[in-house]
Amino acid sequence: MDTHVTFDFAGHVSVTIAKKDYQKYTEELTFDQLCSSLGSLFIEFLELYQKNQSREIIDRLNRI
């Protein structure tokens, strides 16, 4: 299983995080917290893209 984010036409966001990816985090996060955080990040990226601020997405990814 791979980590991925999906969006449906109604605007719902679904996040699946692979066990190997989840285990990389040193802080203790619940699986729900991690999924929620990743989903929120993708929503922010979509909003930036809609505002023609794609460069901000790249800048944020480079800081990770």
mmCIF file as Biopython writes it, N, C-alpha, C and O atoms, coordinates in Angstrom:
data_model
#
loop_
_atom_site.group_PDB
_atom_site.id
_atom_site.type_symbol
_atom_site.label_atom_id
_atom_site.label_alt_id
_atom_site.label_comp_id
_atom_site.label_asym_id
_atom_site.label_entity_id
_atom_site.label_seq_id
_atom_site.pdbx_PDB_ins_code
_atom_site.Cartn_x
_atom_site.Cartn_y
_atom_site.Cartn_z
_atom_site.occupancy
_atom_site.B_iso_or_equiv
_atom_site.auth_seq_id
_atom_site.auth_asym_id
_atom_site.pdbx_PDB_model_num
ATOM 1   N N  . MET A ? 1  ? 0.843   -1.171 0.000  1.0 0.0 1  A 1 
ATOM 2   C CA . MET A ? 1  ? 0.000   0.000  0.000  1.0 0.0 1  A 1 
ATOM 3   C C  . MET A ? 1  ? 0.896   1.245  0.000  1.0 0.0 1  A 1 
ATOM 4   O O  . MET A ? 1  ? 1.921   1.287  0.681  1.0 0.0 1  A 1 
ATOM 5   N N  . ASP A ? 2  ? 0.492   2.249  -0.772 1.0 0.0 2  A 1 
ATOM 6   C CA . ASP A ? 2  ? 1.221   3.506  -0.858 1.0 0.0 2  A 1 
ATOM 7   C C  . ASP A ? 2  ? 0.445   4.607  -0.145 1.0 0.0 2  A 1 
ATOM 8   O O  . ASP A ? 2  ? -0.766  4.511  0.052  1.0 0.0 2  A 1 
ATOM 9   N N  . THR A ? 3  ? 1.165   5.646  0.234  1.0 0.0 3  A 1 
ATOM 10  C CA . THR A ? 3  ? 0.533   6.827  0.797  1.0 0.0 3  A 1 
ATOM 11  C C  . THR A ? 3  ? -0.060  7.644  -0.343 1.0 0.0 3  A 1 
ATOM 12  O O  . THR A ? 3  ? 0.604   7.887  -1.351 1.0 0.0 3  A 1 
ATOM 13  N N  . HIS A ? 4  ? -1.317  8.068  -0.181 1.0 0.0 4  A 1 
ATOM 14  C CA . HIS A ? 4  ? -1.940  8.885  -1.210 1.0 0.0 4  A 1 
ATOM 15  C C  . HIS A ? 4  ? -3.087  9.716  -0.647 1.0 0.0 4  A 1 
ATOM 16  O O  . HIS A ? 4  ? -3.628  9.428  0.420  1.0 0.0 4  A 1 
ATOM 17  N N  . VAL A ? 5  ? -3.439  10.751 -1.397 1.0 0.0 5  A 1 
ATOM 18  C CA . VAL A ? 5  ? -4.564  11.622 -1.065 1.0 0.0 5  A 1 
ATOM 19  C C  . VAL A ? 5  ? -5.504  11.596 -2.257 1.0 0.0 5  A 1 
ATOM 20  O O  . VAL A ? 5  ? -5.064  11.716 -3.401 1.0 0.0 5  A 1 
ATOM 21  N N  . THR A ? 6  ? -6.807  11.440 -1.996 1.0 0.0 6  A 1 
ATOM 22  C CA . THR A ? 6  ? -7.793  11.455 -3.078 1.0 0.0 6  A 1 
ATOM 23  C C  . THR A ? 6  ? -8.833  12.535 -2.802 1.0 0.0 6  A 1 
ATOM 24  O O  . THR A ? 6  ? -9.120  12.864 -1.651 1.0 0.0 6  A 1 
ATOM 25  N N  . PHE A ? 7  ? -9.386  13.073 -3.873 1.0 0.0 7  A 1 
ATOM 26  C CA . PHE A ? 7  ? -10.418 14.107 -3.810 1.0 0.0 7  A 1 
ATOM 27  C C  . PHE A ? 7  ? -11.591 13.627 -4.651 1.0 0.0 7  A 1 
ATOM 28  O O  . PHE A ? 7  ? -11.400 13.099 -5.747 1.0 0.0 7  A 1 
ATOM 29  N N  . ASP A ? 8  ? -12.814 13.813 -4.137 1.0 0.0 8  A 1 
ATOM 30  C CA . ASP A ? 8  ? -13.967 13.465 -4.966 1.0 0.0 8  A 1 
ATOM 31  C C  . ASP A ? 8  ? -14.609 14.747 -5.501 1.0 0.0 8  A 1 
ATOM 32  O O  . ASP A ? 8  ? -14.203 15.849 -5.134 1.0 0.0 8  A 1 
ATOM 33  N N  . PHE A ? 9  ? -15.600 14.598 -6.358 1.0 0.0 9  A 1 
ATOM 34  C CA . PHE A ? 9  ? -16.217 15.754 -6.994 1.0 0.0 9  A 1 
ATOM 35  C C  . PHE A ? 9  ? -17.053 16.591 -6.034 1.0 0.0 9  A 1 
ATOM 36  O O  . PHE A ? 9  ? -17.411 17.724 -6.356 1.0 0.0 9  A 1 
ATOM 37  N N  . ALA A ? 10 ? -17.369 16.050 -4.866 1.0 0.0 10 A 1 
ATOM 38  C CA . ALA A ? 10 ? -18.124 16.801 -3.859 1.0 0.0 10 A 1 
ATOM 39  C C  . ALA A ? 10 ? -17.205 17.593 -2.932 1.0 0.0 10 A 1 
ATOM 40  O O  . ALA A ? 10 ? -17.676 18.299 -2.041 1.0 0.0 10 A 1 
ATOM 41  N N  . GLY A ? 11 ? -15.890 17.475 -3.144 1.0 0.0 11 A 1 
ATOM 42  C CA . GLY A ? 11 ? -14.943 18.223 -2.329 1.0 0.0 11 A 1 
ATOM 43  C C  . GLY A ? 11 ? -14.421 17.482 -1.121 1.0 0.0 11 A 1 
ATOM 44  O O  . GLY A ? 11 ? -13.727 18.076 -0.296 1.0 0.0 11 A 1 
ATOM 45  N N  . HIS A ? 12 ? -14.728 16.210 -0.987 1.0 0.0 12 A 1 
ATOM 46  C CA . HIS A ? 12 ? -14.233 15.421 0.131  1.0 0.0 12 A 1 
ATOM 47  C C  . HIS A ? 12 ? -12.794 14.991 -0.121 1.0 0.0 12 A 1 
ATOM 48  O O  . HIS A ? 12 ? -12.409 14.682 -1.249 1.0 0.0 12 A 1 
ATOM 49  N N  . VAL A ? 13 ? -12.012 14.978 0.944  1.0 0.0 13 A 1 
ATOM 50  C CA . VAL A ? 13 ? -10.613 14.588 0.864  1.0 0.0 13 A 1 
ATOM 51  C C  . VAL A ? 13 ? -10.418 13.326 1.696  1.0 0.0 13 A 1 
ATOM 52  O O  . VAL A ? 13 ? -10.873 13.242 2.836  1.0 0.0 13 A 1 
ATOM 53  N N  . SER A ? 14 ? -9.737  12.352 1.110  1.0 0.0 14 A 1 
ATOM 54  C CA . SER A ? 14 ? -9.447  11.105 1.810  1.0 0.0 14 A 1 
ATOM 55  C C  . SER A ? 14 ? -7.943  10.880 1.782  1.0 0.0 14 A 1 
ATOM 56  O O  . SER A ? 14 ? -7.303  11.045 0.744  1.0 0.0 14 A 1 
ATOM 57  N N  . VAL A ? 15 ? -7.381  10.503 2.928  1.0 0.0 15 A 1 
ATOM 58  C CA . VAL A ? 15 ? -5.938  10.297 3.034  1.0 0.0 15 A 1 
ATOM 59  C C  . VAL A ? 15 ? -5.666  8.865  3.480  1.0 0.0 15 A 1 
ATOM 60  O O  . VAL A ? 15 ? -6.289  8.361  4.414  1.0 0.0 15 A 1 
ATOM 61  N N  . THR A ? 16 ? -4.730  8.224  2.797  1.0 0.0 16 A 1 
ATOM 62  C CA . THR A ? 16 ? -4.257  6.905  3.200  1.0 0.0 16 A 1 
ATOM 63  C C  . THR A ? 16 ? -2.748  7.001  3.374  1.0 0.0 16 A 1 
ATOM 64  O O  . THR A ? 16 ? -2.039  7.423  2.460  1.0 0.0 16 A 1 
ATOM 65  N N  . ILE A ? 17 ? -2.263  6.614  4.531  1.0 0.0 17 A 1 
ATOM 66  C CA . ILE A ? 17 ? -0.823  6.673  4.814  1.0 0.0 17 A 1 
ATOM 67  C C  . ILE A ? 17 ? -0.316  5.255  5.030  1.0 0.0 17 A 1 
ATOM 68  O O  . ILE A ? 17 ? -0.822  4.514  5.873  1.0 0.0 17 A 1 
ATOM 69  N N  . ALA A ? 18 ? 0.690   4.902  4.253  1.0 0.0 18 A 1 
ATOM 70  C CA . ALA A ? 18 ? 1.280   3.568  4.363  1.0 0.0 18 A 1 
ATOM 71  C C  . ALA A ? 18 ? 1.981   3.419  5.710  1.0 0.0 18 A 1 
ATOM 72  O O  . ALA A ? 18 ? 2.516   4.384  6.255  1.0 0.0 18 A 1 
ATOM 73  N N  . LYS A ? 19 ? 1.969   2.219  6.229  1.0 0.0 19 A 1 
ATOM 74  C CA . LYS A ? 19 ? 2.585   1.945  7.530  1.0 0.0 19 A 1 
ATOM 75  C C  . LYS A ? 19 ? 4.058   2.348  7.541  1.0 0.0 19 A 1 
ATOM 76  O O  . LYS A ? 19 ? 4.539   2.912  8.524  1.0 0.0 19 A 1 
ATOM 77  N N  . LYS A ? 20 ? 4.777   2.062  6.452  1.0 0.0 20 A 1 
ATOM 78  C CA . LYS A ? 20 ? 6.210   2.405  6.395  1.0 0.0 20 A 1 
ATOM 79  C C  . LYS A ? 20 ? 6.426   3.917  6.470  1.0 0.0 20 A 1 
ATOM 80  O O  . LYS A ? 20 ? 7.413   4.371  7.050  1.0 0.0 20 A 1 
ATOM 81  N N  . ASP A ? 21 ? 5.514   4.698  5.890  1.0 0.0 21 A 1 
ATOM 82  C CA . ASP A ? 21 ? 5.626   6.155  5.966  1.0 0.0 21 A 1 
ATOM 83  C C  . ASP A ? 21 ? 5.278   6.663  7.359  1.0 0.0 21 A 1 
ATOM 84  O O  . ASP A ? 21 ? 5.938   7.559  7.885  1.0 0.0 21 A 1 
ATOM 85  N N  . TYR A ? 22 ? 4.251   6.093  7.945  1.0 0.0 22 A 1 
ATOM 86  C CA . TYR A ? 22 ? 3.832   6.505  9.286  1.0 0.0 22 A 1 
ATOM 87  C C  . TYR A ? 22 ? 4.942   6.259  10.302 1.0 0.0 22 A 1 
ATOM 88  O O  . TYR A ? 22 ? 5.135   7.054  11.222 1.0 0.0 22 A 1 
ATOM 89  N N  . GLN A ? 23 ? 5.659   5.175  10.139 1.0 0.0 23 A 1 
ATOM 90  C CA . GLN A ? 23 ? 6.711   4.815  11.094 1.0 0.0 23 A 1 
ATOM 91  C C  . GLN A ? 23 ? 7.934   5.721  11.004 1.0 0.0 23 A 1 
ATOM 92  O O  . GLN A ? 23 ? 8.797   5.673  11.881 1.0 0.0 23 A 1 
ATOM 93  N N  . LYS A ? 24 ? 8.025   6.538  9.970  1.0 0.0 24 A 1 
ATOM 94  C CA . LYS A ? 24 ? 9.149   7.462  9.814  1.0 0.0 24 A 1 
ATOM 95  C C  . LYS A ? 24 ? 9.072   8.647  10.770 1.0 0.0 24 A 1 
ATOM 96  O O  . LYS A ? 24 ? 10.084  9.300  11.023 1.0 0.0 24 A 1 
ATOM 97  N N  . TYR A ? 25 ? 7.899   8.929  11.298 1.0 0.0 25 A 1 
ATOM 98  C CA . TYR A ? 25 ? 7.726   10.092 12.154 1.0 0.0 25 A 1 
ATOM 99  C C  . TYR A ? 25 ? 8.262   9.813  13.555 1.0 0.0 25 A 1 
ATOM 100 O O  . TYR A ? 25 ? 7.940   8.794  14.165 1.0 0.0 25 A 1 
ATOM 101 N N  . THR A ? 26 ? 9.078   10.726 14.049 1.0 0.0 26 A 1 
ATOM 102 C CA . THR A ? 26 ? 9.666   10.534 15.367 1.0 0.0 26 A 1 
ATOM 103 C C  . THR A ? 26 ? 8.721   10.981 16.472 1.0 0.0 26 A 1 
ATOM 104 O O  . THR A ? 26 ? 8.756   10.443 17.579 1.0 0.0 26 A 1 
ATOM 105 N N  . GLU A ? 27 ? 7.876   11.963 16.174 1.0 0.0 27 A 1 
ATOM 106 C CA . GLU A ? 27 ? 6.902   12.405 17.173 1.0 0.0 27 A 1 
ATOM 107 C C  . GLU A ? 27 ? 5.770   11.395 17.206 1.0 0.0 27 A 1 
ATOM 108 O O  . GLU A ? 27 ? 5.458   10.761 16.198 1.0 0.0 27 A 1 
ATOM 109 N N  . GLU A ? 28 ? 5.167   11.254 18.358 1.0 0.0 28 A 1 
ATOM 110 C CA . GLU A ? 28 ? 4.021   10.363 18.447 1.0 0.0 28 A 1 
ATOM 111 C C  . GLU A ? 28 ? 2.786   11.108 17.984 1.0 0.0 28 A 1 
ATOM 112 O O  . GLU A ? 28 ? 2.323   12.038 18.644 1.0 0.0 28 A 1 
ATOM 113 N N  . LEU A ? 29 ? 2.262   10.698 16.860 1.0 0.0 29 A 1 
ATOM 114 C CA . LEU A ? 29 ? 1.031   11.251 16.322 1.0 0.0 29 A 1 
ATOM 115 C C  . LEU A ? 29 ? 0.050   10.106 16.133 1.0 0.0 29 A 1 
ATOM 116 O O  . LEU A ? 29 ? 0.439   8.997  15.767 1.0 0.0 29 A 1 
ATOM 117 N N  . THR A ? 30 ? -1.196  10.374 16.378 1.0 0.0 30 A 1 
ATOM 118 C CA . THR A ? 30 ? -2.167  9.339  16.071 1.0 0.0 30 A 1 
ATOM 119 C C  . THR A ? 30 ? -2.327  9.294  14.563 1.0 0.0 30 A 1 
ATOM 120 O O  . THR A ? 30 ? -2.070  10.277 13.868 1.0 0.0 30 A 1 
ATOM 121 N N  . PHE A ? 31 ? -2.741  8.175  14.078 1.0 0.0 31 A 1 
ATOM 122 C CA . PHE A ? 31 ? -2.935  8.009  12.644 1.0 0.0 31 A 1 
ATOM 123 C C  . PHE A ? 31 ? -3.944  9.032  12.131 1.0 0.0 31 A 1 
ATOM 124 O O  . PHE A ? 31 ? -3.757  9.596  11.053 1.0 0.0 31 A 1 
ATOM 125 N N  . ASP A ? 32 ? -5.009  9.277  12.891 1.0 0.0 32 A 1 
ATOM 126 C CA . ASP A ? 32 ? -6.024  10.250 12.494 1.0 0.0 32 A 1 
ATOM 127 C C  . ASP A ? 32 ? -5.439  11.659 12.407 1.0 0.0 32 A 1 
ATOM 128 O O  . ASP A ? 32 ? -5.776  12.409 11.490 1.0 0.0 32 A 1 
ATOM 129 N N  . GLN A ? 33 ? -4.570  12.028 13.346 1.0 0.0 33 A 1 
ATOM 130 C CA . GLN A ? 33 ? -3.944  13.354 13.313 1.0 0.0 33 A 1 
ATOM 131 C C  . GLN A ? 33 ? -3.073  13.508 12.074 1.0 0.0 33 A 1 
ATOM 132 O O  . GLN A ? 33 ? -3.089  14.550 11.418 1.0 0.0 33 A 1 
ATOM 133 N N  . LEU A ? 34 ? -2.321  12.474 11.762 1.0 0.0 34 A 1 
ATOM 134 C CA . LEU A ? 34 ? -1.441  12.522 10.611 1.0 0.0 34 A 1 
ATOM 135 C C  . LEU A ? 34 ? -2.247  12.627 9.312  1.0 0.0 34 A 1 
ATOM 136 O O  . LEU A ? 34 ? -1.906  13.419 8.434  1.0 0.0 34 A 1 
ATOM 137 N N  . CYS A ? 35 ? -3.296  11.843 9.191  1.0 0.0 35 A 1 
ATOM 138 C CA . CYS A ? 35 ? -4.151  11.896 7.998  1.0 0.0 35 A 1 
ATOM 139 C C  . CYS A ? 35 ? -4.815  13.265 7.865  1.0 0.0 35 A 1 
ATOM 140 O O  . CYS A ? 35 ? -4.876  13.829 6.773  1.0 0.0 35 A 1 
ATOM 141 N N  . SER A ? 36 ? -5.302  13.784 8.963  1.0 0.0 36 A 1 
ATOM 142 C CA . SER A ? 36 ? -5.947  15.096 8.945  1.0 0.0 36 A 1 
ATOM 143 C C  . SER A ? 36 ? -4.968  16.184 8.521  1.0 0.0 36 A 1 
ATOM 144 O O  . SER A ? 36 ? -5.307  17.060 7.725  1.0 0.0 36 A 1 
ATOM 145 N N  . SER A ? 37 ? -3.766  16.123 9.053  1.0 0.0 37 A 1 
ATOM 146 C CA . SER A ? 37 ? -2.745  17.108 8.724  1.0 0.0 37 A 1 
ATOM 147 C C  . SER A ? 37 ? -2.377  17.053 7.247  1.0 0.0 37 A 1 
ATOM 148 O O  . SER A ? 37 ? -2.262  18.092 6.597  1.0 0.0 37 A 1 
ATOM 149 N N  . LEU A ? 38 ? -2.194  15.859 6.718  1.0 0.0 38 A 1 
ATOM 150 C CA . LEU A ? 38 ? -1.840  15.712 5.314  1.0 0.0 38 A 1 
ATOM 151 C C  . LEU A ? 38 ? -2.986  16.184 4.416  1.0 0.0 38 A 1 
ATOM 152 O O  . LEU A ? 38 ? -2.753  16.843 3.403  1.0 0.0 38 A 1 
ATOM 153 N N  . GLY A ? 39 ? -4.197  15.851 4.780  1.0 0.0 39 A 1 
ATOM 154 C CA . GLY A ? 39 ? -5.360  16.306 4.013  1.0 0.0 39 A 1 
ATOM 155 C C  . GLY A ? 39 ? -5.460  17.818 3.999  1.0 0.0 39 A 1 
ATOM 156 O O  . GLY A ? 39 ? -5.723  18.411 2.953  1.0 0.0 39 A 1 
ATOM 157 N N  . SER A ? 40 ? -5.252  18.450 5.144  1.0 0.0 40 A 1 
ATOM 158 C CA . SER A ? 40 ? -5.294  19.914 5.234  1.0 0.0 40 A 1 
ATOM 159 C C  . SER A ? 40 ? -4.208  20.555 4.377  1.0 0.0 40 A 1 
ATOM 160 O O  . SER A ? 40 ? -4.439  21.584 3.741  1.0 0.0 40 A 1 
ATOM 161 N N  . LEU A ? 41 ? -3.045  19.955 4.361  1.0 0.0 41 A 1 
ATOM 162 C CA . LEU A ? 41 ? -1.950  20.474 3.552  1.0 0.0 41 A 1 
ATOM 163 C C  . LEU A ? 41 ? -2.312  20.453 2.065  1.0 0.0 41 A 1 
ATOM 164 O O  . LEU A ? 41 ? -2.051  21.419 1.347  1.0 0.0 41 A 1 
ATOM 165 N N  . PHE A ? 42 ? -2.904  19.368 1.612  1.0 0.0 42 A 1 
ATOM 166 C CA . PHE A ? 42 ? -3.285  19.289 0.204  1.0 0.0 42 A 1 
ATOM 167 C C  . PHE A ? 42 ? -4.393  20.276 -0.129 1.0 0.0 42 A 1 
ATOM 168 O O  . PHE A ? 42 ? -4.408  20.834 -1.227 1.0 0.0 42 A 1 
ATOM 169 N N  . ILE A ? 43 ? -5.317  20.503 0.792  1.0 0.0 43 A 1 
ATOM 170 C CA . ILE A ? 43 ? -6.361  21.508 0.572  1.0 0.0 43 A 1 
ATOM 171 C C  . ILE A ? 43 ? -5.724  22.882 0.432  1.0 0.0 43 A 1 
ATOM 172 O O  . ILE A ? 43 ? -6.105  23.653 -0.449 1.0 0.0 43 A 1 
ATOM 173 N N  . GLU A ? 44 ? -4.754  23.199 1.293  1.0 0.0 44 A 1 
ATOM 174 C CA . GLU A ? 44 ? -4.032  24.477 1.185  1.0 0.0 44 A 1 
ATOM 175 C C  . GLU A ? 44 ? -3.344  24.591 -0.167 1.0 0.0 44 A 1 
ATOM 176 O O  . GLU A ? 44 ? -3.387  25.647 -0.797 1.0 0.0 44 A 1 
ATOM 177 N N  . PHE A ? 45 ? -2.706  23.506 -0.621 1.0 0.0 45 A 1 
ATOM 178 C CA . PHE A ? 45 ? -2.028  23.527 -1.912 1.0 0.0 45 A 1 
ATOM 179 C C  . PHE A ? 45 ? -3.016  23.753 -3.054 1.0 0.0 45 A 1 
ATOM 180 O O  . PHE A ? 45 ? -2.718  24.497 -3.988 1.0 0.0 45 A 1 
ATOM 181 N N  . LEU A ? 46 ? -4.179  23.124 -2.990 1.0 0.0 46 A 1 
ATOM 182 C CA . LEU A ? 46 ? -5.191  23.337 -4.034 1.0 0.0 46 A 1 
ATOM 183 C C  . LEU A ? 46 ? -5.670  24.782 -4.047 1.0 0.0 46 A 1 
ATOM 184 O O  . LEU A ? 46 ? -5.865  25.369 -5.112 1.0 0.0 46 A 1 
ATOM 185 N N  . GLU A ? 47 ? -5.860  25.351 -2.863 1.0 0.0 47 A 1 
ATOM 186 C CA . GLU A ? 47 ? -6.291  26.752 -2.791 1.0 0.0 47 A 1 
ATOM 187 C C  . GLU A ? 47 ? -5.225  27.684 -3.360 1.0 0.0 47 A 1 
ATOM 188 O O  . GLU A ? 47 ? -5.547  28.636 -4.071 1.0 0.0 47 A 1 
ATOM 189 N N  . LEU A ? 48 ? -3.968  27.414 -3.054 1.0 0.0 48 A 1 
ATOM 190 C CA . LEU A ? 48 ? -2.883  28.221 -3.616 1.0 0.0 48 A 1 
ATOM 191 C C  . LEU A ? 48 ? -2.842  28.078 -5.134 1.0 0.0 48 A 1 
ATOM 192 O O  . LEU A ? 48 ? -2.638  29.065 -5.840 1.0 0.0 48 A 1 
ATOM 193 N N  . TYR A ? 49 ? -3.028  26.888 -5.632 1.0 0.0 49 A 1 
ATOM 194 C CA . TYR A ? 49 ? -3.023  26.653 -7.071 1.0 0.0 49 A 1 
ATOM 195 C C  . TYR A ? 49 ? -4.152  27.426 -7.751 1.0 0.0 49 A 1 
ATOM 196 O O  . TYR A ? 49 ? -3.957  28.016 -8.814 1.0 0.0 49 A 1 
ATOM 197 N N  . GLN A ? 50 ? -5.336  27.419 -7.129 1.0 0.0 50 A 1 
ATOM 198 C CA . GLN A ? 50 ? -6.472  28.139 -7.690 1.0 0.0 50 A 1 
ATOM 199 C C  . GLN A ? 50 ? -6.231  29.646 -7.727 1.0 0.0 50 A 1 
ATOM 200 O O  . GLN A ? 50 ? -6.804  30.348 -8.560 1.0 0.0 50 A 1 
ATOM 201 N N  . LYS A ? 51 ? -5.396  30.137 -6.837 1.0 0.0 51 A 1 
ATOM 202 C CA . LYS A ? 51 ? -5.065  31.567 -6.779 1.0 0.0 51 A 1 
ATOM 203 C C  . LYS A ? 51 ? -3.825  31.892 -7.619 1.0 0.0 51 A 1 
ATOM 204 O O  . LYS A ? 51 ? -3.267  32.985 -7.516 1.0 0.0 51 A 1 
ATOM 205 N N  . ASN A ? 52 ? -3.399  30.932 -8.454 1.0 0.0 52 A 1 
ATOM 206 C CA . ASN A ? 52 ? -2.207  31.098 -9.298 1.0 0.0 52 A 1 
ATOM 207 C C  . ASN A ? 52 ? -0.954  31.381 -8.471 1.0 0.0 52 A 1 
ATOM 208 O O  . ASN A ? 52 ? -0.102  32.172 -8.878 1.0 0.0 52 A 1 
ATOM 209 N N  . GLN A ? 53 ? -0.845  30.739 -7.317 1.0 0.0 53 A 1 
ATOM 210 C CA . GLN A ? 53 ? 0.320   30.889 -6.448 1.0 0.0 53 A 1 
ATOM 211 C C  . GLN A ? 53 ? 1.088   29.565 -6.357 1.0 0.0 53 A 1 
ATOM 212 O O  . GLN A ? 53 ? 1.469   29.119 -5.274 1.0 0.0 53 A 1 
ATOM 213 N N  . SER A ? 54 ? 1.300   28.959 -7.510 1.0 0.0 54 A 1 
ATOM 214 C CA . SER A ? 54 ? 1.977   27.661 -7.565 1.0 0.0 54 A 1 
ATOM 215 C C  . SER A ? 54 ? 3.384   27.727 -6.987 1.0 0.0 54 A 1 
ATOM 216 O O  . SER A ? 54 ? 3.861   26.758 -6.396 1.0 0.0 54 A 1 
ATOM 217 N N  . ARG A ? 55 ? 4.040   28.850 -7.152 1.0 0.0 55 A 1 
ATOM 218 C CA . ARG A ? 55 ? 5.413   28.988 -6.636 1.0 0.0 55 A 1 
ATOM 219 C C  . ARG A ? 55 ? 5.445   28.813 -5.113 1.0 0.0 55 A 1 
ATOM 220 O O  . ARG A ? 55 ? 6.409   28.264 -4.579 1.0 0.0 55 A 1 
ATOM 221 N N  . GLU A ? 56 ? 4.422   29.265 -4.421 1.0 0.0 56 A 1 
ATOM 222 C CA . GLU A ? 56 ? 4.345   29.105 -2.964 1.0 0.0 56 A 1 
ATOM 223 C C  . GLU A ? 56 ? 4.290   27.624 -2.586 1.0 0.0 56 A 1 
ATOM 224 O O  . GLU A ? 56 ? 4.853   27.226 -1.566 1.0 0.0 56 A 1 
ATOM 225 N N  . ILE A ? 57 ? 3.625   26.811 -3.392 1.0 0.0 57 A 1 
ATOM 226 C CA . ILE A ? 57 ? 3.561   25.364 -3.128 1.0 0.0 57 A 1 
ATOM 227 C C  . ILE A ? 57 ? 4.969   24.777 -3.195 1.0 0.0 57 A 1 
ATOM 228 O O  . ILE A ? 57 ? 5.379   24.030 -2.306 1.0 0.0 57 A 1 
ATOM 229 N N  . ILE A ? 58 ? 5.698   25.115 -4.242 1.0 0.0 58 A 1 
ATOM 230 C CA . ILE A ? 58 ? 7.063   24.606 -4.407 1.0 0.0 58 A 1 
ATOM 231 C C  . ILE A ? 58 ? 7.956   25.076 -3.259 1.0 0.0 58 A 1 
ATOM 232 O O  . ILE A ? 58 ? 8.739   24.297 -2.715 1.0 0.0 58 A 1 
ATOM 233 N N  . ASP A ? 59 ? 7.832   26.351 -2.895 1.0 0.0 59 A 1 
ATOM 234 C CA . ASP A ? 59 ? 8.633   26.884 -1.789 1.0 0.0 59 A 1 
ATOM 235 C C  . ASP A ? 59 ? 8.355   26.129 -0.494 1.0 0.0 59 A 1 
ATOM 236 O O  . ASP A ? 59 ? 9.283   25.808 0.249  1.0 0.0 59 A 1 
ATOM 237 N N  . ARG A ? 60 ? 7.088   25.846 -0.219 1.0 0.0 60 A 1 
ATOM 238 C CA . ARG A ? 60 ? 6.739   25.115 1.012  1.0 0.0 60 A 1 
ATOM 239 C C  . ARG A ? 60 ? 7.257   23.692 0.978  1.0 0.0 60 A 1 
ATOM 240 O O  . ARG A ? 60 ? 7.734   23.184 1.993  1.0 0.0 60 A 1 
ATOM 241 N N  . LEU A ? 61 ? 7.173   23.037 -0.177 1.0 0.0 61 A 1 
ATOM 242 C CA . LEU A ? 61 ? 7.687   21.668 -0.293 1.0 0.0 61 A 1 
ATOM 243 C C  . LEU A ? 61 ? 9.206   21.635 -0.109 1.0 0.0 61 A 1 
ATOM 244 O O  . LEU A ? 61 ? 9.745   20.688 0.463  1.0 0.0 61 A 1 
ATOM 245 N N  . ASN A ? 62 ? 9.882   22.655 -0.588 1.0 0.0 62 A 1 
ATOM 246 C CA . ASN A ? 62 ? 11.340  22.707 -0.441 1.0 0.0 62 A 1 
ATOM 247 C C  . ASN A ? 62 ? 11.765  22.904 1.017  1.0 0.0 62 A 1 
ATOM 248 O O  . ASN A ? 62 ? 12.887  22.556 1.386  1.0 0.0 62 A 1 
ATOM 249 N N  . ARG A ? 63 ? 10.880  23.457 1.845  1.0 0.0 63 A 1 
ATOM 250 C CA . ARG A ? 63 ? 11.205  23.676 3.268  1.0 0.0 63 A 1 
ATOM 251 C C  . ARG A ? 63 ? 11.002  22.425 4.105  1.0 0.0 63 A 1 
ATOM 252 O O  . ARG A ? 63 ? 11.459  22.370 5.247  1.0 0.0 63 A 1 
ATOM 253 N N  . ILE A ? 64 ? 10.336  21.438 3.572  1.0 0.0 64 A 1 
ATOM 254 C CA . ILE A ? 64 ? 10.031  20.210 4.341  1.0 0.0 64 A 1 
ATOM 255 C C  . ILE A ? 64 ? 11.264  19.348 4.449  1.0 0.0 64 A 1 
ATOM 256 O O  . ILE A ? 64 ? 11.218  18.277 5.054  1.0 0.0 64 A 1 
#
